[in-house]
């Protein structure tokens, strides 16, 4: 049963990150997940200073609040003309360094780093079950990640047209009366909630990778958003499944193996994509050459 | 819009269902292997595994999760570790948050099988903690051999509670091991006392030696905080260099599970002030040496540290 829970959790994380990742890629904010993974350090330090404990609930709350603040600052800077990569870079380094300073000032003698108090480990998912009214409801991670995934599916599903237009052509969207800013903030909120919930369940690297790699892979394979979303989720889920078997075979880190498979799938798409792949481009170039001759 | 939505939903549902069907079949088929009748014990660090091996003797088969040279703060579970935890009859860990988030998992597993922290016997007086957060004590208790003896007693009691049939063996093994540790404690005290008090200063990269310092009256100066992840400040380096120069301290030490870079900066800083400091050798801190080497067990590791320190400072 353990393998099943781990694969299911990995697939859910991959699907929810792959889904939101498509919108981030289109908005050139793919590294937002990485940014959040660093920026939440002051959140856990402040939560520790206020609560005096390293229990997961205060840590998670601190992280979630700072996660939201991070994406709001990024969005605000971007809105006022800062390039999106610069906005992300400035925000997360500033917040992370605030965290480092806080640690060195107040919590020198306490083992308080993100890996140790917040980031989960996908290997432990099967044992960390949720007890509700004396009943064993299965792994807690599944409920957390599954919950935010359903929430994002619902929000984006309800306003799909608006989100799509805001991603591709915000100027047109604004012109026809869509509250673009509101939808940007909404998307950022979803990203922040998803990443923090997933960090707590499966650790940082898997989440950061699944926000970028599957959607980048899908982007090579199609130019249509709804197909891209589907491919991205499928690539994510496939990485989770194949990655688990690699980890099992090599007795290695599970999150690491899943991420490596995602990278491999991207590389395959990069080479063999029918329209944007290296090989098809080479073939196309040759054809033009021959045509000219 | 709604057509898109239903299409994803169908796709997603079939994906999830697909995985469910494929993997429901191939899980849960791990039949326990027939061993030599020994209990399967899983331990986190080498130090804990060592106690269990000594006390359990022939009645236990010990598996260790964190290998030689692995910093427990940075340990990542592998796929095989899931089975090592799952198939254990009883699990021992160090405790006091040394294993980080893993402890929460151990507490959950503790509902279905015995999962025991070896530091459970230690009282508030035994532990060192930053006055600002008394509830979060320093976990590096194994360098005070007298405290680690309490961990041995804890393992003995837990093994007896778990398997009363072999009580006599566990008691006898523990007795023997405790005697060896007592001798080691006396050896460390005598050796370190031979260094003049003014020079009995241990400078390392990571504050893992606070208990060692208290037990053997060695002043401990560190660069990093408790966690290997915390950064040291520029002032820390400066202050440390000044102390080295003022007190004519001859050597500083590097640790097996912490990078050497930070302590080398201190050596160079002292050299710039015309005081030559040597690197006194490598100390084992959060992990023991490779299995098979003399430092691959707890006794050898402590002896190595004591001899290295005495050799370099005397």
HADDOCK unambig.tbl for C-alpha pairs under 7 A between the chains (distance, minus, plus):
assign (segid A and resid 1 and name CA) (segid B and resid 27 and name CA) 5.04 0.50 0.50
assign (segid A and resid 1 and name CA) (segid B and resid 28 and name CA) 5.00 0.50 0.50
assign (segid A and resid 3 and name CA) (segid B and resid 27 and name CA) 6.15 0.50 0.50
assign (segid A and resid 4 and name CA) (segid B and resid 23 and name CA) 5.87 0.50 0.50
assign (segid A and resid 4 and name CA) (segid B and resid 24 and name CA) 6.58 0.50 0.50
assign (segid A and resid 4 and name CA) (segid B and resid 27 and name CA) 6.51 0.50 0.50
assign (segid A and resid 108 and name CA) (segid B and resid 225 and name CA) 5.11 0.50 0.50
assign (segid A and resid 108 and name CA) (segid B and resid 226 and name CA) 6.86 0.50 0.50
assign (segid A and resid 109 and name CA) (segid B and resid 130 and name CA) 5.79 0.50 0.50
assign (segid A and resid 109 and name CA) (segid B and resid 225 and name CA) 5.64 0.50 0.50
assign (segid A and resid 109 and name CA) (segid B and resid 226 and name CA) 5.32 0.50 0.50
assign (segid A and resid 110 and name CA) (segid B and resid 136 and name CA) 6.60 0.50 0.50
assign (segid A and resid 110 and name CA) (segid B and resid 226 and name CA) 6.19 0.50 0.50
assign (segid A and resid 110 and name CA) (segid B and resid 227 and name CA) 6.89 0.50 0.50
assign (segid A and resid 111 and name CA) (segid B and resid 226 and name CA) 5.90 0.50 0.50
assign (segid A and resid 111 and name CA) (segid B and resid 227 and name CA) 4.60 0.50 0.50
assign (segid A and resid 112 and name CA) (segid B and resid 227 and name CA) 6.91 0.50 0.50
assign (segid A and resid 113 and name CA) (segid B and resid 229 and name CA) 6.38 0.50 0.50
assign (segid A and resid 116 and name CA) (segid B and resid 73 and name CA) 6.89 0.50 0.50
assign (segid A and resid 116 and name CA) (segid B and resid 100 and name CA) 4.96 0.50 0.50
assign (segid A and resid 116 and name CA) (segid B and resid 101 and name CA) 5.77 0.50 0.50
assign (segid A and resid 117 and name CA) (segid B and resid 100 and name CA) 6.58 0.50 0.50
assign (segid A and resid 117 and name CA) (segid B and resid 101 and name CA) 5.98 0.50 0.50
assign (segid A and resid 123 and name CA) (segid B and resid 77 and name CA) 6.46 0.50 0.50
assign (segid A and resid 123 and name CA) (segid B and resid 79 and name CA) 6.68 0.50 0.50
assign (segid A and resid 123 and name CA) (segid B and resid 82 and name CA) 6.41 0.50 0.50
assign (segid A and resid 124 and name CA) (segid B and resid 105 and name CA) 6.80 0.50 0.50
assign (segid A and resid 127 and name CA) (segid B and resid 105 and name CA) 6.36 0.50 0.50
assign (segid A and resid 127 and name CA) (segid B and resid 108 and name CA) 6.67 0.50 0.50
assign (segid A and resid 127 and name CA) (segid B and resid 109 and name CA) 6.51 0.50 0.50
assign (segid A and resid 128 and name CA) (segid B and resid 105 and name CA) 5.99 0.50 0.50
assign (segid A and resid 128 and name CA) (segid B and resid 108 and name CA) 6.58 0.50 0.50
assign (segid A and resid 157 and name CA) (segid B and resid 5 and name CA) 5.61 0.50 0.50
assign (segid A and resid 160 and name CA) (segid B and resid 1 and name CA) 6.30 0.50 0.50
assign (segid A and resid 161 and name CA) (segid B and resid 1 and name CA) 6.50 0.50 0.50
assign (segid A and resid 226 and name CA) (segid B and resid 4 and name CA) 6.78 0.50 0.50
assign (segid A and resid 230 and name CA) (segid B and resid 8 and name CA) 6.56 0.50 0.50
assign (segid A and resid 247 and name CA) (segid B and resid 79 and name CA) 5.75 0.50 0.50
assign (segid A and resid 248 and name CA) (segid B and resid 79 and name CA) 5.37 0.50 0.50
assign (segid A and resid 248 and name CA) (segid B and resid 80 and name CA) 6.74 0.50 0.50
assign (segid A and resid 251 and name CA) (segid B and resid 78 and name CA) 5.75 0.50 0.50
assign (segid A and resid 251 and name CA) (segid B and resid 79 and name CA) 5.12 0.50 0.50
assign (segid A and resid 251 and name CA) (segid B and resid 80 and name CA) 5.05 0.50 0.50
assign (segid A and resid 252 and name CA) (segid B and resid 78 and name CA) 4.51 0.50 0.50
assign (segid A and resid 252 and name CA) (segid B and resid 79 and name CA) 5.62 0.50 0.50
assign (segid A and resid 253 and name CA) (segid B and resid 76 and name CA) 6.68 0.50 0.50
assign (segid A and resid 253 and name CA) (segid B and resid 77 and name CA) 6.08 0.50 0.50
assign (segid A and resid 253 and name CA) (segid B and resid 78 and name CA) 4.22 0.50 0.50
assign (segid A and resid 253 and name CA) (segid B and resid 79 and name CA) 6.05 0.50 0.50
assign (segid A and resid 254 and name CA) (segid B and resid 78 and name CA) 6.30 0.50 0.50
assign (segid A and resid 254 and name CA) (segid B and resid 79 and name CA) 5.96 0.50 0.50
